[in-house]
Amino acid sequence: MKAEWIVRRGNQNLLLFFNGWGMDRRVADWLVSAWPSGDGRDIAVLCDYRDLSLPAWLGEAMANADSVDLVAWSLGVWAASNAGIGRVGHAVAINGTPTPVDAERGIPPEIFRGTLESWNDENRKRFERRMMGGVPPEIAEAVRSERDANDQQAELRSIGDAVARCPAESAASWRFSKAVIGERDLIFSPENQRRAWREAGVPAVEIAGMPHFPFTHLAGWRELLA
């Protein structure tokens, strides 16, 4: 996967932000400008899950950090669960589950396949409208991924193949501290999110009016990780 620093000040506390499928660092850059600095944490953004291996430099930074926390959104929840991270303090999942292609605990397989096979520039626009429901247009444009549709489709295909090889929830050495569910999520249905986290024994909070893109309904890193 790809990883980049978005806050790097030599702090000993590290926050990993696992982005959604098809996204790039623009979401994270917007969050840094819109939210508090991270409460004394260096922040790295991760995306593009065609390969779940962490870059060596990030592994070294994690090994040298006093603490490692993570926030994962959408398909980033699955990626974080399968990235081989060995030490996590607080971990928050937002609008996603560790079983992303699942009729009852994720995206139904037929919908996942339909999205994958029909992905093009026009359907991407429709998907983004569903993802961003109610988000101010200037924010939607500011965070819109600059990756092209073919690149996003290749990533989604790789994710589907990886999930098919290992359909069960990963046996990570850590577990999510809590999940945040948007009641207006049109990508991962709230019902399936509730079921997945209830079965996993992870406490979940629901936010009224929050679409799949959650960040205009959340207060900041500190509140998320509390």
RANOR-V480109 format. One line per field, one symbol per residue. ss: DSSP state (A for helix, B for strand, O for the rest). phi: phi as a letter, one per 20 degrees, with the letter a starting at -180 (. if undefined). psi: psi as a letter, one per 30 degrees, with the letter a starting at -180 (. if undefined). A space follows every 10 residues. Layout:
# RANOR-V480109
ss=???
phi=???
psi=???
This chain:
# RANOR-V480109
ss=OBBBBBBOOO OOBBBBBBOO OOOOOAAAAA AAAAOOOOOO BBBBBBBOOO OOOOOAAAAA AAAAOOBBBB BBBOAAAAAA AOOOOOOOOO BBBBOOOOOO BOOOOOBOAA AAAAAAAOOO AAAAAAAAAA AOOOOOAAAA AAAOOOOOAA AAAAAAAAAA AAAAAOOOOO OOOOOOOBBB BBOOOOOOOA AAAAAAAAAA OOOBBBBOOO OOOOAAAOOO AAAAAO
phi=.ebbfdcccm fedddddeff fmecffffff fffedgfolm dfcddcbmef cefefgffgf fffeefbcdb ccdlffffff fdemfebcee ccdclabfdf dbfdcaeggf fgfffffdfb ffffffffff fdgnfggffg ffdffefeff fffffffffg fffffcffgf effccffacd defdfddefg fffgfffffe mdfcdddfme effefeddeq gfffef
psi=lkkkkfkjgg lfkkkkjjll kflafeeeee eeefllfghg kkkkkklihf kgkkkeeeee eeeflekjlk kkkbffeeee fgfgkfjkck kkkkhllfif jkffgbkkee eeeeeefgka eefeeeeeee egjfkkeeee eefkkgklee eeeeeeeeee eeeeeiflkl hlfllkelkk kkfgkgdjke eeeeeeeeef gkkkkkjkfk aejfffglfl eeeef.
